[in-house]
Amino acid sequence: YGVYHGPKGLKEIALRIHLLAVELEKGLKELGFDQLNNGYFDTLNINVADINMDNLRSIAETNHVNFHYSGNHVSISLDETTLAEDVIAILDIF
C-alpha cells in the first residue's frame, strides 16, 4: 500500500481522511453533539447521552453503518474508503 501510493500519495490520503473527520465533527456539533477527543486523526468519540442509544443503533444498522458503542459514547472511524457521501449519511443517521 505504502509503496504503491508513495509518500506524497499517503499524505494526500491521510489529509483527505482527516478533513472528512473534521467535516463530520462540524456537522455533529451543528446537530448538538459533543466530540470528546482532545485531538484526533480519523476517529471521533461522540457523547450521545441525550439520545436513545437503541434507536441510534437501529437506524445505523438499517443503513448498514457500523459504529462502536460504549456507554453514552459512540466512536466513529473514517478511512481511505470514506466518501463525502458517507459523512452525509452518518449525519443523517444522527
C-alpha positions as CSV (number, residue, x, y, z in Angstrom):
1,Y,0.0,0.0,0.0
2,G,2.7,2.4,1.0
3,V,5.0,1.5,-1.9
4,Y,2.0,1.8,-4.4
5,H,1.0,5.3,-3.2
6,G,4.4,6.6,-2.2
7,P,5.0,9.3,0.4
8,K,3.0,12.0,-1.4
9,G,0.1,9.7,-2.0
10,L,-0.1,8.6,1.6
11,K,0.0,12.2,2.8
12,E,-2.9,13.1,0.4
13,I,-4.9,10.1,1.6
14,A,-4.3,11.0,5.2
15,L,-5.2,14.6,4.7
16,R,-8.5,13.7,2.9
17,I,-9.4,11.3,5.8
18,H,-8.7,13.9,8.4
19,L,-10.6,16.6,6.5
20,L,-13.6,14.3,6.3
21,A,-13.4,13.7,10.1
22,V,-13.3,17.5,10.6
23,E,-16.4,17.9,8.5
24,L,-18.1,15.2,10.4
25,E,-17.2,16.8,13.7
26,K,-18.6,20.1,12.5
27,G,-21.8,18.6,11.3
28,L,-22.3,16.7,14.6
29,K,-21.7,19.9,16.6
30,E,-24.3,21.6,14.5
31,L,-26.7,18.8,15.5
32,G,-25.9,19.4,19.1
33,F,-23.4,16.6,19.8
34,D,-20.1,17.0,21.5
35,Q,-16.9,15.3,20.2
36,L,-14.9,14.3,23.2
37,N,-11.4,13.7,21.9
38,N,-8.9,16.5,22.6
39,G,-7.1,15.6,19.3
40,Y,-7.9,13.2,16.6
41,F,-7.0,12.0,13.1
42,D,-9.7,9.7,11.8
43,T,-11.8,8.7,14.9
44,L,-14.4,10.7,16.7
45,N,-15.8,9.9,20.1
46,I,-19.3,11.4,20.4
47,N,-21.3,12.0,23.6
48,V,-24.8,10.6,22.9
49,A,-26.1,10.6,26.5
50,D,-29.1,12.7,25.5
51,I,-30.5,10.3,22.9
52,N,-31.8,6.8,22.8
53,M,-28.8,4.5,22.0
54,D,-31.0,1.6,20.9
55,N,-32.8,3.9,18.4
56,L,-29.5,5.2,17.1
57,R,-28.1,1.7,16.7
58,S,-31.3,0.5,14.9
59,I,-31.1,3.4,12.4
60,A,-27.4,2.9,11.8
61,E,-27.8,-0.8,11.2
62,T,-30.8,-0.3,8.9
63,N,-28.4,2.0,6.9
64,H,-25.6,-0.6,7.0
65,V,-23.4,1.7,9.1
66,N,-21.3,0.3,11.9
67,F,-20.4,2.4,14.9
68,H,-18.6,1.4,18.2
69,Y,-21.0,1.8,21.1
70,S,-19.7,2.2,24.7
71,G,-21.8,3.6,27.5
72,N,-23.0,7.0,26.5
73,H,-20.5,7.3,23.7
74,V,-20.3,6.4,20.0
75,S,-17.0,6.1,18.2
76,I,-16.8,6.7,14.5
77,S,-13.7,5.9,12.5
78,L,-13.2,7.0,8.9
79,D,-10.7,5.5,6.4
80,E,-9.4,5.8,2.9
81,T,-12.7,4.3,1.5
82,T,-14.8,7.0,3.2
83,L,-16.5,9.5,0.8
84,A,-18.2,12.8,1.5
85,E,-21.5,11.0,0.8
86,D,-20.7,8.7,3.8
87,V,-20.2,11.7,6.1
88,I,-23.6,13.0,4.9
89,A,-25.2,9.5,5.6
90,I,-23.7,9.4,9.1
91,L,-25.1,12.9,9.8
92,D,-28.5,11.8,8.5
93,I,-28.4,8.9,11.0
94,F,-27.8,11.3,13.9
